[in-house]
Protein backbone atom coordinates (compact mmCIF):
# COMPACT_ATOMS: atom_id res chain seq x y z
CA UNK A 1 0.00 0.00 0.00
CA UNK A 2 1.39 3.40 -0.98
CA UNK A 3 1.10 6.64 1.01
CA UNK A 4 -0.25 9.85 -0.55
CA UNK A 5 3.12 11.17 -1.72
CA UNK A 6 3.76 7.92 -3.59
CA UNK A 7 0.33 7.81 -5.24
CA UNK A 8 1.51 10.40 -7.78
CA UNK A 9 3.46 7.72 -9.61
CA UNK A 10 0.19 5.90 -10.32
CA UNK A 11 -2.04 8.93 -10.86
CA UNK A 12 -0.04 11.54 -12.77
CA UNK A 13 -0.80 11.34 -16.50
CA UNK A 14 1.34 13.10 -19.10
CA UNK A 15 -0.54 13.09 -22.40
CA UNK A 16 1.36 12.15 -25.53
CA UNK A 17 4.71 11.31 -23.94
CA UNK A 18 6.36 8.45 -25.81
CA UNK A 19 10.09 9.15 -25.47
CA UNK A 20 12.59 9.63 -22.65
CA UNK A 21 11.56 11.92 -19.79
CA UNK A 22 12.54 15.52 -20.59
CA UNK A 23 11.27 18.86 -19.39
CA UNK A 24 8.36 17.92 -17.16
CA UNK A 25 9.84 16.75 -13.86
CA UNK A 26 8.31 18.69 -10.98
CA UNK A 27 7.69 18.77 -7.26
CA UNK A 28 5.55 15.65 -7.45
CA UNK A 29 8.10 13.45 -9.22
CA UNK A 30 8.70 10.12 -7.49
CA UNK A 31 12.31 8.93 -7.29
CA UNK A 32 13.68 5.41 -7.61
CA UNK A 33 17.25 4.44 -8.29
CA UNK A 34 20.03 1.89 -8.44
CA UNK A 35 22.59 1.25 -5.68
CA UNK A 36 25.67 -0.48 -7.11
CA UNK A 37 29.34 -0.13 -8.03
CA UNK A 38 30.35 -0.09 -10.85
CA UNK A 39 27.19 1.40 -12.29
CA UNK A 40 27.84 3.48 -15.42
CA UNK A 41 27.20 0.54 -17.77
CA UNK A 42 23.68 -0.15 -16.45
CA UNK A 43 20.74 -0.20 -18.87
CA UNK A 44 18.29 0.18 -15.97
CA UNK A 45 17.89 3.99 -16.25
CA UNK A 46 17.13 3.63 -19.97
CA UNK A 47 14.61 0.89 -19.25
CA UNK A 48 12.73 2.50 -16.36
CA UNK A 49 12.77 6.13 -17.49
CA UNK A 50 11.39 5.16 -20.89
CA UNK A 51 8.74 3.01 -19.19
CA UNK A 52 7.71 5.93 -16.95
CA UNK A 53 7.50 8.19 -20.00
CA UNK A 54 5.61 5.70 -22.17
CA UNK A 55 2.97 5.19 -19.46
CA UNK A 56 2.84 8.87 -18.52
CA UNK A 57 4.01 8.32 -14.94
CA UNK A 58 5.70 11.09 -13.00
CA UNK A 59 8.76 9.08 -12.01
CA UNK A 60 12.53 9.30 -12.36
CA UNK A 61 15.20 6.58 -12.12
CA UNK A 62 18.79 7.55 -11.24
CA UNK A 63 22.03 5.67 -10.56
CA UNK A 64 23.92 6.03 -7.27
CA UNK A 65 27.44 4.62 -7.07
CA UNK A 66 27.36 3.13 -3.57
CA UNK A 67 29.04 0.25 -1.77
CA UNK A 68 30.74 -0.67 1.52
CA UNK A 69 30.38 1.71 4.46
CA UNK A 70 28.24 4.11 2.37
CA UNK A 71 25.48 1.57 1.82
CA UNK A 72 23.77 2.00 5.20
CA UNK A 73 23.48 5.76 4.67
CA UNK A 74 22.11 5.23 1.19
CA UNK A 75 19.39 2.93 2.53
CA UNK A 76 18.49 5.47 5.22
CA UNK A 77 18.18 8.06 2.44
CA UNK A 78 15.46 5.97 0.78
CA UNK A 79 13.32 6.60 3.85
CA UNK A 80 14.49 10.17 4.48
CA UNK A 81 13.92 11.37 0.92
CA UNK A 82 10.65 9.47 0.50
CA UNK A 83 11.98 7.48 -2.45
CA UNK A 84 9.64 4.79 -3.72
CA UNK A 85 12.51 2.32 -3.66
CA UNK A 86 15.61 1.15 -5.46
CA UNK A 87 17.25 -1.58 -7.44
CA UNK A 88 20.34 -3.17 -5.92
CA UNK A 89 23.22 -4.73 -7.81
CA UNK A 90 26.72 -5.94 -7.03
CA UNK A 91 28.33 -5.76 -4.58
CA UNK A 92 25.28 -4.84 -2.48
CA UNK A 93 22.77 -7.65 -3.04
CA UNK A 94 23.61 -9.50 0.17
CA UNK A 95 25.11 -6.58 2.11
CA UNK A 96 21.86 -4.58 2.04
CA UNK A 97 19.78 -7.20 3.86
CA UNK A 98 20.61 -6.11 7.47
CA UNK A 99 19.37 -2.59 6.69
CA UNK A 100 15.93 -3.68 5.46
CA UNK A 101 12.80 -4.31 7.53
CA UNK A 102 11.67 -7.51 5.81
CA UNK A 103 12.17 -9.80 2.82
CA UNK A 104 9.74 -11.56 0.52
CA UNK A 105 10.02 -15.35 0.27
CA UNK A 106 12.13 -15.37 -2.90
CA UNK A 107 14.69 -12.93 -1.49
CA UNK A 108 14.74 -14.86 1.77
CA UNK A 109 15.42 -18.14 -0.03
CA UNK A 110 18.02 -16.61 -2.36
CA UNK A 111 19.73 -14.71 0.43
CA UNK A 112 19.99 -11.71 -1.90
CA UNK A 113 17.99 -8.61 -2.85
CA UNK A 114 17.82 -6.72 -6.13
CA UNK A 115 14.73 -4.57 -5.45
CA UNK A 116 13.68 -2.47 -2.44
CA UNK A 117 10.16 -1.08 -2.03
CA UNK A 118 9.41 1.73 0.42
CA UNK A 119 5.89 1.57 1.92
CA UNK A 120 5.30 4.20 4.64
CA UNK A 121 8.99 3.99 5.60
CA UNK A 122 8.96 0.19 5.76
CA UNK A 123 11.60 -1.22 3.40
CA UNK A 124 10.97 -4.65 1.88
CA UNK A 125 13.57 -6.53 -0.15
CA UNK A 126 12.65 -8.61 -3.20
CA UNK A 127 14.56 -10.64 -5.76
CA UNK A 128 13.13 -10.26 -9.26
CA UNK A 129 16.00 -11.77 -11.30
CA UNK A 130 14.54 -15.28 -11.27
CA UNK A 131 10.93 -14.30 -11.85
CA UNK A 132 12.20 -12.08 -14.65
CA UNK A 133 13.58 -15.20 -16.33
CA UNK A 134 10.39 -17.20 -15.68
CA UNK A 135 8.19 -14.39 -17.00
CA UNK A 136 10.35 -13.85 -20.09
CA UNK A 137 9.67 -17.46 -21.08
CA UNK A 138 6.00 -17.11 -20.23
CA UNK A 139 5.74 -14.06 -22.51
CA UNK A 140 6.57 -16.46 -25.37
CA UNK A 141 4.18 -19.16 -24.18
CA UNK A 142 6.75 -21.31 -22.36
CA UNK A 143 5.90 -22.39 -18.80
CA UNK A 144 8.25 -23.81 -16.16
CA UNK A 145 5.44 -25.42 -14.16
CA UNK A 146 5.68 -29.20 -14.28
CA UNK A 147 8.93 -29.11 -16.28
CA UNK A 148 12.33 -30.73 -15.79
CA UNK A 149 15.09 -28.12 -15.93
CA UNK A 150 18.83 -28.59 -16.27
CA UNK A 151 20.54 -25.47 -14.97
CA UNK A 152 24.24 -24.75 -15.52
CA UNK A 153 25.75 -22.60 -12.80
CA UNK A 154 25.24 -21.98 -9.10
CA UNK A 155 26.12 -18.31 -8.79
CA UNK A 156 24.34 -14.96 -8.77
CA UNK A 157 22.13 -15.58 -11.81
CA UNK A 158 21.52 -19.29 -11.31
CA UNK A 159 20.17 -19.35 -7.75
CA UNK A 160 17.33 -16.86 -8.40
CA UNK A 161 16.41 -18.84 -11.53
CA UNK A 162 16.31 -22.06 -9.50
CA UNK A 163 14.34 -20.58 -6.59
CA UNK A 164 11.79 -18.76 -8.78
CA UNK A 165 11.34 -21.81 -11.02
CA UNK A 166 10.72 -24.01 -7.99
CA UNK A 167 8.20 -21.53 -6.56
CA UNK A 168 6.53 -21.37 -10.01
CA UNK A 169 5.94 -25.13 -9.95
CA UNK A 170 8.89 -26.72 -11.76
CA UNK A 171 8.86 -30.48 -11.24
CA UNK A 172 12.62 -30.98 -11.06
CA UNK A 173 15.74 -28.80 -11.24
CA UNK A 174 19.14 -30.35 -11.80
CA UNK A 175 21.88 -27.84 -11.07
CA UNK A 176 25.33 -28.53 -12.51
CA UNK A 177 28.37 -26.62 -11.32
CA UNK A 178 32.11 -27.05 -10.92
CA UNK A 179 33.52 -27.44 -7.41
CA UNK A 180 34.22 -23.74 -6.87
CA UNK A 181 33.32 -21.24 -4.14
CA UNK A 182 29.63 -21.49 -5.10
CA UNK A 183 29.42 -25.23 -4.40
CA UNK A 184 28.81 -25.23 -0.64
CA UNK A 185 26.35 -22.28 -0.67
CA UNK A 186 24.51 -24.00 -3.53
CA UNK A 187 24.14 -27.17 -1.43
CA UNK A 188 22.33 -25.09 1.19
CA UNK A 189 20.04 -23.52 -1.43
CA UNK A 190 19.21 -26.93 -2.91
CA UNK A 191 18.26 -28.22 0.54
CA UNK A 192 16.10 -25.14 1.10
CA UNK A 193 14.30 -25.56 -2.24
CA UNK A 194 13.56 -29.20 -1.38
CA UNK A 195 12.31 -28.16 2.05
CA UNK A 196 10.20 -25.15 1.02
CA UNK A 197 8.73 -26.28 -2.33
CA UNK A 198 7.38 -29.38 -4.06
CA UNK A 199 10.21 -29.24 -6.61
CA UNK A 200 12.93 -31.92 -6.57
CA UNK A 201 16.25 -30.14 -6.72
CA UNK A 202 19.77 -31.57 -6.92
CA UNK A 203 23.34 -30.32 -7.19
CA UNK A 204 25.59 -32.20 -9.58
CA UNK A 205 29.22 -32.00 -10.61
CA UNK A 206 29.80 -30.32 -13.96
CA UNK A 207 32.99 -32.38 -14.18
CA UNK A 208 30.79 -35.43 -14.84
CA UNK A 209 30.21 -34.59 -18.50
CA UNK A 210 28.21 -37.74 -19.27
CA UNK A 211 25.75 -37.02 -16.44
CA UNK A 212 25.44 -33.42 -17.65
CA UNK A 213 24.80 -34.52 -21.22
CA UNK A 214 22.22 -37.15 -20.12
CA UNK A 215 20.40 -34.64 -17.94
CA UNK A 216 20.06 -32.15 -20.79
CA UNK A 217 18.68 -34.88 -23.08
CA UNK A 218 16.02 -35.72 -20.46
CA UNK A 219 15.05 -32.09 -19.78
CA UNK A 220 12.29 -29.83 -21.03
CA UNK A 221 14.42 -26.74 -20.43
CA UNK A 222 18.17 -26.14 -20.46
CA UNK A 223 19.38 -22.84 -19.01
CA UNK A 224 23.00 -21.70 -18.94
CA UNK A 225 23.32 -19.22 -16.07
CA UNK A 226 27.11 -19.04 -16.16
CA UNK A 227 29.33 -16.44 -17.80
CA UNK A 228 30.33 -18.85 -20.56
CA UNK A 229 29.38 -17.33 -23.90
CA UNK A 230 30.10 -13.70 -23.03
CA UNK A 231 33.44 -11.96 -23.70
CA UNK A 232 36.15 -13.12 -23.27
CA UNK A 233 34.48 -16.57 -23.36
CA UNK A 234 32.21 -15.79 -26.32
CA UNK A 235 33.62 -18.61 -28.46
CA UNK A 236 32.79 -21.24 -25.84
CA UNK A 237 29.73 -23.29 -24.84
CA UNK A 238 29.21 -25.87 -22.11
CA UNK A 239 27.08 -27.78 -24.62
CA UNK A 240 29.66 -29.11 -27.05
CA UNK A 241 27.52 -30.59 -29.81
CA UNK A 242 23.99 -30.21 -31.26
CA UNK A 243 23.35 -33.91 -30.51
CA UNK A 244 23.13 -33.03 -26.81
CA UNK A 245 19.88 -31.13 -27.46
CA UNK A 246 16.45 -32.03 -28.82
CA UNK A 247 14.17 -29.86 -30.91
CA UNK A 248 11.19 -29.74 -28.53
CA UNK A 249 13.10 -28.32 -25.58
CA UNK A 250 13.69 -24.73 -24.49
CA UNK A 251 17.30 -23.49 -24.57
CA UNK A 252 17.95 -20.30 -22.64
CA UNK A 253 21.19 -18.38 -22.16
CA UNK A 254 21.33 -15.67 -19.50
CA UNK A 255 24.06 -13.91 -21.52
CA UNK A 256 22.73 -11.02 -23.64
CA UNK A 257 26.00 -9.73 -25.09
CA UNK A 258 26.57 -11.04 -27.71
CA UNK A 259 22.92 -11.36 -28.73
CA UNK A 260 23.58 -14.80 -30.24
CA UNK A 261 25.90 -16.90 -28.10
CA UNK A 262 27.78 -20.04 -29.06
CA UNK A 263 25.14 -22.07 -27.19
CA UNK A 264 22.36 -20.46 -29.22
CA UNK A 265 24.16 -21.25 -32.49
CA UNK A 266 24.52 -24.89 -31.42
CA UNK A 267 20.82 -24.98 -30.47
CA UNK A 268 19.90 -23.67 -33.93
CA UNK A 269 21.90 -26.46 -35.54
CA UNK A 270 20.00 -28.94 -33.36
CA UNK A 271 16.68 -27.58 -34.64
CA UNK A 272 15.59 -26.36 -31.20
CA UNK A 273 12.35 -24.41 -31.60
CA UNK A 274 12.55 -22.14 -28.57
CA UNK A 275 15.90 -20.36 -28.09
CA UNK A 276 16.44 -17.30 -25.90
CA UNK A 277 19.27 -14.99 -24.92
CA UNK A 278 19.48 -13.05 -21.66
CA UNK A 279 17.79 -9.89 -22.89
CA UNK A 280 14.36 -11.19 -21.87
CA UNK A 281 15.62 -11.88 -18.35
CA UNK A 282 17.11 -8.36 -18.06
CA UNK A 283 13.88 -6.70 -19.15
CA UNK A 284 11.80 -9.22 -17.20
CA UNK A 285 13.50 -8.51 -13.88
CA UNK A 286 13.12 -4.79 -14.54
CA UNK A 287 9.45 -5.22 -15.37
CA UNK A 288 8.88 -7.10 -12.11
CA UNK A 289 10.59 -4.31 -10.14
CA UNK A 290 8.60 -1.68 -12.04
CA UNK A 291 5.33 -3.36 -11.10
CA UNK A 292 6.34 -3.54 -7.43
CA UNK A 293 6.95 0.23 -7.41
CA UNK A 294 4.06 1.39 -9.59
CA UNK A 295 1.44 -1.34 -9.62
CA UNK A 296 1.53 -1.16 -13.42
CA UNK A 297 2.81 -3.44 -16.17
CA UNK A 298 5.93 -2.28 -17.95
CA UNK A 299 5.40 -2.09 -21.75
CA UNK A 300 7.80 -4.98 -22.28
CA UNK A 301 7.84 -5.12 -26.09
CA UNK A 302 8.47 -1.38 -26.34
CA UNK A 303 11.21 -1.42 -23.69
CA UNK A 304 12.86 -4.55 -25.12
CA UNK A 305 13.42 -2.77 -28.44
CA UNK A 306 14.91 0.28 -26.71
CA UNK A 307 17.20 -1.82 -24.49
CA UNK A 308 18.28 -3.95 -27.45
CA UNK A 309 19.30 -0.82 -29.36
CA UNK A 310 21.02 0.64 -26.28
N, C-alpha and C positions, 0 to 999 in steps of 0.2 A: 504494500500500500504506500502511495506516495503522498508527501505533505503538499501544502498549497504551492510552495515555491517551485516544487518539482513538476507540478501539473502542467506548467507552461510547455514542457517538451512534448506533451500529448495534445495540447489544445491550440497552440499557436500555428496558424496556417499562413503560409506565404504563397500567394497565387502565382502560378506560372514559373516557379523556380525549378529548373531542370539541371543546372550545372553546379559547380562548386560554390560554397557559401562565399559571397562577397557583398559587402556594403550594407548589410541589414542586421548585423549583430547589435544588440541593445541591452538595456538593463534587465531584461527578462531571460536572456540567453542562459541555457543550462550547460554546465561544463562537465565533460568527461575527459579522460586522458589515458596515457600509457606510462607505467612506471617500469623502466628497464635500463640496461646499459650493456652493450651499445644500443642505440635506438634510431640513428639517422636513416637506416636502411628500411625502416618499417613501412609497410603499405597500409597499416591500420588507419592513419589519418585520412588518406585518400579514400579508403573504403567507407568509413563512418561519416565523414563530412559530406561526401556525395550522397550518401543515404539520407542524412538529415535534409539536405537540400532537395532531393528528389521528392521526399514525402512532405516537404514544407514544414519541418520541425525546427523550432528555434533552439538548436543545439550546436555545440562546438567541441571538437575532439583535438587535443593537443598532446604532444610528447614531452615527458619530463625525464631527463637523464638522472636516474636515482639508483643507488645501491648502497649496501653496507650500513654504516651508522647514520646515513641520511634517510633511510627507509622509514623508520618510525615516525619521524617528523612529517614525511610526505603523507603517511596514512592519517596522521592527526589533521593534516590540512584538508583531507577529503571531508571530514566533519566540519572543521572550522569554516571553510569556504562554501559549504553547502553544495559541494559537487555531487552529481548523481552517482558517480562511481568511477571506476578505472579498470583498464586492462592491466595485467601484470605479466611480464616476460622475464627471461633470464637476466640476472641471477636471483630474482626475487620471488619465484613461484612458491618455494618452500619457506623462505625467510619471512614472508609477510604473515604467515598464519598466526603467530603469537599476538599480532596487533589487531586481529579481527575479532568480532563478537561471536560469530558462529560460521559453520560450514554446511553446505548442502551435502547430500550423501555421496555424490560423485567426487567432490573435492576431498571429502573425508577419506574415501577409499583410496583415492590416488595419492593423498598426502601432498597435494599441490593445488595452487589456485592460479587461474589466469583472468578471472573477472571478479570485481568487487562491486556490490550494489549498496548504496547508502539509502536506507529507509529510516527517516526520523532520527538520524544519527547512529543507527544500528548498522554496522557493516557486516555483510554476509559475503563469504567467499564461495565462488563456483569454479568448476572446471568445465569449459565448453569445447575444448579441443576434440575430445572423443565423440561427443554428440554432434559436433560439426562434421566429423567423418561419417558418422551414421546417417545424418540428414542429407549429406551430399550424395550418398548412394540412393537414399529414398527419393530424392528429387528426380532421379532417373529411373525410378520404379524398382530399385533393388533393395530388398529388405534383409536385415541380419537375423531377424527372429526365426528361430528354428534351424539356423544354418550352422555348418561346421566351418570354422575359420582357422587357417594357418596364418600365424602372425610372426613375421621376422622382426626381431628387436625386442628389447626390454627396457628401453630408456624413456626419455621425456615425451616422445610422440606415441610410443607403443602402449604404455600403461593406460593412458586415457582412452585409447582405442579399445583395449581389452575390457576395461571397467565399463565403459558406456555400452559396448556390444553385449556384455553379460547382462547389464541392467535392461537392455532393449530386447532380451529374450533369445540371444544366441544359444544354440544347443551345446556347442563345444568350441573351445578356443585352445589351440595348440601353439604355445609360444616357443619359438626357437631363438636361442641366443648363444653367443660364445661365452666362455667362462671369464667374464671381465668384472668390473666393479658393479655392474648392474645385476649380476647373478643373484646374490644373496637378497637384496631388496626385492627382486622379482619373485623369489620364492615366497616371501611374505605376502606380496600382492596376490599371487596365485591362491594361496591358502585363504586369503580374505574373500576373494571372488567365490571360491567354493563354499565358504561359510555363509556369505551374505546373499547369494543368488542361486538359481536353479541350474546355472551353466556349469558344465564340467570343464575345468581349466587345468592345463598342465604346462610345466616348464621343461623344455627338452634341449639337448646339446646340439648347437649348430654344427659342431664338429662331426656329428653322425650324419653324413651327407645322404646315406641311403634312407634313413628314417625321415629326414627332411623332405626328400623327393617323394617318398611314399605318402607322407602326410598331405602334401600339396595335391597329389593325384586323387586323394580321397575327399578333398575339401570342396565346398561350394564357393568359398572366397579365399583368395590369397592376398595378403596385404604386406608390403615391405615398408616397415616403419623405421628403417635404419637410414643412415646417411649415404649408403651405397647408391650410386646413380647420379649424385650431384657432384660438381667440381670439388676436389680434383679426381673424384672417383667416377666421373661421368661415363667412362668406357667400360664400367663393370656392372655385373648383375649377379645376385646370389642364385638366381635361376639360370642354369648354364645352357639349357637347350629347350627348344619348343616342345619336345616330347614330354617334358615334365608337366605340362599344362594340358587342360582339355577345354574345348570350345564353349561349353555351357557354364563355365565358372566366371566369377568376377575376379579381375586382377587390378589391384589398386596400389599405386605408389604414392607415398606421402611427399615425395620430392616434387617440387613444381618448377624448378630451374635446373636443367632444361625442361621444356614443356613435354618433350617426348624422351623418356629415359631409355636406357638399354633394356630394362625389364619390359617396358611397353613395346619396344620393337620386337622382342622375342615373343611376347604375347600375340602380337599381330601375325607373326609367322605361324603361330599355333592355331590361328583362326578363332581366338577368343573373342566373344561377341561384346563383352562389357569390360572396357579398359579405361582406367582413370589415373590422372596425375594428381598431385597434391593441391592444385588450385582450388578444387571444390572443398577440401578440408579447411583451407585458409579462409575462404569466404564463409563457409559453414560455421566455423567457430565464431567469426565476427558477427554473423547473423544471429546466432544464439545469444551472444552478449548484448547486441543491439535490442533484442526483444526483452531481455531482462531489464534494461534501462528504460525502455520506452513503451513496452507493451505492444509494439507494432512489429510487423514482419518487414525485414529488410527486403528491398526489391533485388533479389539475388541475381537474376539474369542480367539486369542493368549493371549492377556492381561488378559482377564477374567479368564483363567486357572491359570495364574501366580498369580493374586490377590487372587483367591480362595485358592490356596495353601499357600500364605503368611498369 
